Amino acid sequence: MGRRATAAVVALTLAATTVIAVLTGGTPAGAAPDTTPPNGTVAVPAPNAALTGPSPVVRGTATDNVGVTNVDYVVRDRSTSRWLQANGTWATTFVWLPATLAAPGSKSTAWSATLPLGTGSYALQVRARDGARNVDPTKPWVPFTVTGTPPPPPPPPPGTKPNVVLILTDDQRWDTTAVMPNVQSQLADKGVTFTNGFVVDSLCCPSRATIMKGAYSHSTKVYQLTGPDGPFGGKYDDSSTIATWLDGAGYRTALVGKYYNGYDLTRGTYVPPGWDKWAAIATNDVGGGSYYDYDLSLDGSLRHYGSATADYSTDVLAQQAEDFVRSTPAGDPLFLWFSPYGPHEPATPAPRHQSMFSNLSPWRPPNYNEADVSDKPAFIRSIASFSSATTQRIDGLRRNQLRSLQSVDDAVGRLVQALADTGRLENTMIVFTSDNGFLWGEHRWGGTGDRNKQVAYEESIRTPFVVRYDRAVSAPRSDSRLVTVMDLAPTWAALAGVGAPGAEGVSLMPLLDQSATTWRSDFLVEHGLTGFPAFCAVRSTSDLYVQYATGEEELYDLAADPYELQNRASDAASASTLTARRARAHQLCVPTPPNFTWRH
């Protein structure tokens, strides 16, 4: 075991000793043995439910007093009494199969599995395990059936273009959708969950500009929130965006919610090209928006909302978005960009959700408050180990972020219902994602100010990424290929049958309709905000490489080290990989971010 791998285990005794049992399969020295078994439950299917096939998705939750390490399942064909095998065949051998955990090692995690089943009658059983090898007590079998694939929806009338709805949250981690029942039941269970969905610049304005244009920050010219490299600094061109492309194709377009930081400087009078309905937050608050006491620019005229329960911004914006869907003439295709403020700090929840998650277990993954940061860049090494106040603050923010997501989830339900009521749902692509990820203390990043995103670490660049499009996706599934928010605008342009000038992303349609034979193996992550060194990074299917303006480098083997604890940039055994990733970074990161010069 190398220095960093050893340090990773030792570090946990300082930060969260209860997690050691998860990592080592034992119990911390001096502590009582962990004899409490975990508890795994099945949410889908309900007993005797009928799932739509082929390959239905089953899901549930698992909890443990220390941490859940595995959830296994077994499937029996009730008509033949044979058992599903790992390769998808059937045999007389009883076999436990591994499910996918949303948050392995945590005290509470969602699990899911895609079952390669056709029509028939089956039974499902699950068991959870923890690091001390405690196993779930025997659970009852859950009987269910799989019905045939429903016929595809009828084609839309000639000339009818598909509708597009983007639901873009603010600062949402990729692993938090498990607490959003409408996202799960109305989107994930009826679409494709991209488990490797990413941003290419982990900060709201650069990321939103990327979505608008389908291009990297070095092409949009937006690297910062404000100033010369911000969206209102004079370099960003909003005359050609997804809004203008679709508006020119006959779409009725609407932006409802957060636009860019600095929009308040226009006093809400500016409506960018391409938008038929404009309901943008026009208040300079933390992150460019607010939950209460904010102004909303309604097609260029300001309306103030106060501190009453009815003024809660997510609900106000949800009503604006729903009204847009319901008021759009039946023959007109629509494009809705819905961007609520949640769960951005301070993550104020709606009153109806304030008491949720009060007993949430602390978040203590192996890289939380990382004890040994000696191989990290200087800006990480300069951060002191967390005080109790910092720990409490992060824990409190995490609870409130999950709470504030509940009103976003309510909005998802309202929008899906509005699309169904107006006869649009079958011909609408709905995308749920976020403008960047978020760290809850991993690598000591996540205590104050902007120290919760922007970096190239996995928790920062990875986002939820769910697409429902009934005309291309007949059964729910997961897809592990690398997709980015840069791919959204080209996808929507392809749906509308228009060009995407300047786009560097690619259409996701070959993944959605399963016609793709090849796909990307890496992408660029870049960042130019001052406060810590600018960088160019390459995230591949197997590793992450980062080069900072200081010349410092990081290289992580994500298969062996998913928590990015051991920087291999100086390891002789990784020299060939380092050379290859450096070359790829030079190829992708052109031009480089402000304040960045190649050192290697």
N, C-alpha and C positions, 0 to 999 in steps of 0.2 A: 504494500500500500504506500503510495507516494505521500510527500509532505502535505500537500493540500488536502488529499482525501482523509489523512489522519486528522489534520486540523479541523476538517469539517465536522468530524464526530466529536472531538474534544470541545469544539466551540459551543456545542449545544448545551453542555453543562453550565455554561455561563448565561446563555440566552433563554433556554427553555428545556430544562432537564427532562421533562416528561416526554420529549420527542425522541430521546435516545433509544427508548424501547422500540420505537418504530424503525429506526435505522439499523439497529444491531440485533433485533430479535430478542433482546433481553431487557433487564431492568436496571436503572441507574444504581450505582454503588450506594449502599446505605438505605435505599428505598425498599419499601415492601414490594414483593413480587406482584406483577400485574396479573390478576386472575379473572378480571372482568371481561366476559366475551363481548364482541361487538354485536350490533343489531342491524341486519339488512332487511329492507322492506321493498316490496314491489308496488309501484304506482300504476304502471302500464305493462301488462294488461290487468284490468280488473277481472275477478273470477268470472269465467264463462263469457268474457268479452269476445267480440268478433273483430279481428284486426285485418286491415287490407293488405294483401300481398301483391307481388312477392317481396320477400325480405323485409318483414315488419321490424320496427324498432321497439325494443322493450326498455324500460327505465325504472329507476327507483332511487332510494337513498340508503345510506349506511352511516351509522354513528358508532363511536367508541370513546371510552374515557381518556384514552391516550392518542390513538390515531388509527385510522383504517388503512391497511396496506393492500388488501385484495378484496374483490367481490367476484365470486365464481358462480356460474349458473349451469344447470343441466336441463336438457329438453328431451322429453319422451314423446314419441308418436303414439297416441292413444289407440290408433287402429291397428298398429303392427307390433306394439311393445318394443320397439327398437329405439336406440339412443343416438342423438346427434353427435357426430365426431368433429374434431378440430378442422378437418379438411372439407366439411360440409356434407360428408356422406353419412350413411346410417349403418349401425352395427348393433350387435347384442351386448356390446361392452358399455358399461356405465362410465361416462366421462364428464368431469367438471371442466368447464371452459371459462377463460378469463373475460370479465367485462371491462369496459373502459371507465376509469374514475376521473371525475372532473377535478378533484383536489386530493390526490393520493397523499397519505400521511397526515391528513387533517382529521379532526374529531368528527366532522360531519362532511359528507361528500355525496354528490349525485353520481350515479352509475348508469351506464347505458350499454346496449349491445344490439347490433343489427343481426337478425337471425336469417340465415339463408333458407327460408321456408316457402314452399308453395302452398296451395290450398290443402286443408286438412284439419285434423283435430289433435291438439297437443296439450302438454302440461309442462309447466316451468317451475323450477325450484332454485332458490339462491342461498348462498351462505357468504358471510363476511368474515375476514380474518384480520388480526392485528399483528404488530411486530413481535409480541410475546407468544405468538402462535396460538392464541386463544381463538376458538372457532365459534361462530354463530350456533346457537341451539337449533335443532332440527325445525325447519319451517314447513308449513303445509304446502302441498302442490297447488299451483294456480292453473286451473284448466282454461284453455282458450281455443279459439278456432281462427284459421286464416282463410279469408274469402278470396276470390279471384280479383285480379286487378280490375278496377272499374273502367268502363270504356272512357276514352279520352273525351274531354268536353267538346261540344260541337264547335266548329270553327266560327270565329267572329264574322259578322256581316262583311261583305267585300269592302275594302278600304278602311276598315277599322283597325287602328294601330293599337298595340298593347299599352296599357296604362303602366306607370312606374310610380312606386311609393318608396322613398328612402326614409327610414327612421334612424336618425343619427344622434346617439347619446353623447355626453360630454365626460370624458375621463372614466370610461367603464372598462374594467378588466374583462378579459376573455372568459374567465371562469365563474362569472356571476349570474349568468342567465338561468341557472338552476333554480333561483329564487323568484323567477318571473313566470308564473303559470301560463299566461296568455302567449308569451313568446314561445314557450315550450309546446303548448297544445295547438296554437293557431299558425305558428310558423315552422318551428323545428319538426314537429310531428307531421307536417304536410309539405316539407321541402328538403333542402340540402343544408346540413350544418358543415361548414368548412372549418375543420379543427385546426388548421394552420392559416388563419386569416391575420393579416398584418397591416400596419401603416408603414410608410417609408420615411416619415419624419414625425417623431413623437411629440408634437405640440399642436395645439388646436388650429391656429391660423394656417401654418404650412400644410397641415393635413387636410383642412377643408379646401384650400386652394388646389391640392392634388385631386380631391374628389371632383371639384368643379371642372377641371381641365383634363383629368386623366394623365397627369404628368408629374415628374419629380420636382422637388423644390428648386433644383438648379435650372429648371425650365419655366416654372411659374414665377420665379424670382421672389417668392415669399419664404423667408427663413425665420422671421421673428413676429412678435405680436404687434409691435408698433415701430415707428422710426423708418428710416430709409428702406429697410428690408422687410417691413411689414406690409399688409395688404393695402394700406392707404399711403405708402411712401413714395408713390409715383412710378414704381417699376412693374406693378401688377396690372395686367390688361384684362378687364372684365368684359370686353366687347366680344369675346369668343369663349363661351363656357357651355356646359351642358344645357343651361337655361336657354341660351340663344339658339343652340342647335335644335333643340326640341320645339321651341316656340316657332322657329322657322318652318318646322315640319307640321305645323297645325295643332300642336299640343296646347292645352290650357295649363299654365305653369303657376306654381305657388311656392314661395319660401315662407315657412312659419316657424319662428323661433330664433335661435342664435345665428347670426351671420358671421361677422368678424369682429375681433377686438378693434376699437377705434371707430366703429360705426357711429357711436354717440357724437363724435366730433362733427358729423354732418347734420346734427340736430334732428335726425330722423327724416329729413326731407329728401334724401337721395334714394332713388329706387334704381338699382342696377339694370342694365339691359336684359331683356328676355323674360322678365317676370310679370305675369298678368295679375297675380295677387301677391301682396307684400305685407307680411305681418311680422316684422323683425324687432327683437328687443333692442332698444336704443338707450340703454343705461350703462354708464361706465362703472361697473361693479367688479368684484373679484371674478376674473375669467370672462368678463364682457357680458354678463347677464345678471339675473337676479331671480329669487323666488318670490319676494314681496317688494313693494315700493319701487316700481320700475315703470319705464315708459315703453310703450309699444308703438312702433311706426306702422300705421295702417295705410298703406298706399301713399306714404309720404306725409301723413298727418299724425301728430302725436296724441296718444291717449294714455293717461296715467292710471295705474292700478296701485292700490294701497295695501293695507295690512290685514284686510278681512279674509276670512277663510275662502271666500269666493274669488279672491284675487290671486290665489296660489298659481304661479305662472305655468306649471305643467298642465294644470286643468284648463286654464284660459287658452293656452296654445292648442291643446287637444280639441277644444270646441271650435277654434278657428280652422283647424285642419279638417275636422269632421264637416263643418259647414261648406268648406271648399269642395270636398268630395260630393256632398249631396246636392250642391248647387251647380255643378258642372253639367252642361247639357249632355243628354245621353249619347249623342253622336260624336262628341268631342273626346279625343284621348286626353288624359291628364297626366301631369308630372307633379308630384308633391314631394318637397324637401321639408321634412318635419324634424326639427332639431331642438328638443327641449333642453333645459339647462342641467337637469339631473344626469348623473349623480355628482356633478362638480362640487368641490368644496365651497361653502360650508355644508353642502349636502343636507339642506333643511327638508325634512319630510313633510308631507301633507299631514294635517292634524289626525286624520283617520289612520295613519300608519306610524304614529310616534312611539307606540309601545311595542312594536314588533322587534324581534331579534334581541330582546333584552338579556336573554340567557345565552347569547352566542359565544361559543368557545373562542378563546384567543387564537389569532393567526400566527402560528409559529413554524413555518416551513424551515428546512435546514439552512437556508441562506438568510433567514431573518436576523437582523442585527449581527451580521456576520462577524465572528470574533477575530478571525485572522484575515485581514485585508492587505497583507504585506505584498501580495502579487497584483493588487489592483492599482489603477492609476492614482496619481497624487491627490486628485480632487476627492476621491473616495477615501484614501488613507487619512486625509485631514479631518474626517468626520469622527467625532468621539462616539464611543459606544453609548447606546441609548440610556438616558436617565429614566427614572420611573415616570416622570411627567411626560416625556416624549412617548413612552410606551402607552400610557393611558390615552394620550391624544390620538395616536394612530388607531388604537382599538376603538375609541369613540367615533372617529371618522369612518371607520369601516362599517360599524353598525348603522350610522346615518346614511352612508352611501347605499347600503342594501335597502334601507327604509325608503329613501328617495326614489329608488328604482321601482317601487310599487306603483306610484302614480304614473310613471312611464309605461309600466305594464298595463295599467288600466287604459291608457291612451291607445296602446296597441289593440286591445280588445275592441275599443270604440271604432277605430279605423277599419279593422277587418269587418266589423258588423256593417259599417256604412258602405263599404265596397260590396258586400253581399246584398244589402238592401237595394242598392242601385244597379244590380245586375252586372257589376264590373269584376267581381272577385276572380272568376275563372280566367279573365284576360288581363290580370295585373301581376307584375313582378313586384314583390315586396322584399326589400333588403333591410335587414336589421344589423347595424354595426355601430362603431364608436370612432371618434376622431383620434383617440390614442388609448393606450393601456394606462396602468396605474400601479405604483408600488406601495405596498403596505409594510415597509421596513426592510425589504430584501436588500442585502448588501449595504445596510445602514442608510439607504436612500428612502426618504419618506417621512421626514419630520416637520419641516417648515417650508413656507413659501412654495417655490417651484420644484422643490426637491422631492418629487413624487412621479415624474415622467421624464421626458426628453432624452434619457440615456438609451443605449442600444440593448440593454438587458431584456430578456424575454418578457417579463411582466410589463415592460414599458411599451414595446412595439406590437405585442399580440393583442388582438381585440376579438370580441364576439363577431361572428360573421355568418349570418343565416339568410338564405334566399328561398322564398316561396314563389314558385311560378308554375301553376297547375298545368299549363299547356306543355311544359317540357319535363316536369317531374311527376311521375305517376305514383311513386311510393317514397316514403321518407328514407333518407340515408345520410351517412357521414362521408366526407371526402377529405383526405389528409394532404392533398396537394397544396403547394404554396400559392395563395392568392393574396392580393393586396387591394386596398381601397383605390389604387391607381387604375384598377381594372373596371371599376364601376361605370364611369362615363363611356368608355368604348362599348361596354355591354349594352347600355341604354341606347346609344346611338345606333348600334346594330339592330336592336329591336325596332327602332323608329325608321330604319332604312335610310339613315343620313350619315354623313361623314363625321369624323372626330378629329378635326385638324389639330396637329401638334401633340396628340395623345401618345404616350409611351407605354401605357398599359395595354392589355389585350382583352377581348371579349370573353366572358365566362360561359357563353352559350355552349361551347363544346364540352365543358364539364357538366353543365346542367342537363344537356340532352344525351350525355355519355357517348358523344362521337369523337372525343379527343383521343388521339393516338400518342401524342407527345405533349409535354408541358415544361414549364420553366423549372430549373433546378436551383436557382438562387435569385436574389434581388438586392438592390442597393438600399441602405439606410443612411441618411445624411442628416447633419444637424449643424446649424451655424449660430445658435443663440449664445450671447456672451454670458459670463457667470461661471462657466467651466469650459474646457477646451472644445472647439469645434471638432467634428470627426467625420470620417467616411467609413462605412461598415458594409460587410457583405454577410447576409444571412442565407445560408444554403440549406439543403435538406438535412444536412448532418452536423453543421457547425456554425459558429459565429466568429467573424474576424472584425476587429475594430482597430483603426489607426487614428490617433488623436493629433491635433496640431502641435502638441508637445513632442511628438515622436514616440510616445508610449503606445504599446500595442497590447491587444487582448486576443486570445484564441481559445475557444471552448468547444470541446467535443460534446455535443448535446445529447448524443445517444448514451454515452458513458457518464455524463455529468450534466443532467438536465437543470440543475440548480446553479450552474455556472460558478462553481466553487474553486476550480483549479484552472488557472490561466496557464495554457500550454505554449504561449508565445516564445518562451525561452527554452523549451524542451527540445533536445536534439532529435528525439524520436518524431517530433511534429514538424521538423524543418521543411520537408517537402510540401506539406499542407500549407504552412505559413507562406512559403514562396508563391504557391499557386493562388492563395487568397489575396495576397498583396497585389499580384498582377491583375486579378479580377477587379479589385477595388479601383485600381488606376484606370481600368477600362470603363467602369460604370460611372465613376464619380467625376464627370466632366460637364461643365466646369466645377471646380471645388467650391465648398461653402466659403462665405466671408471669413477672414481671419484664419484660413487653413492653408498650409503649405506642406507638400509631401516631404517626409523625412526619410522614408524608406522606399 
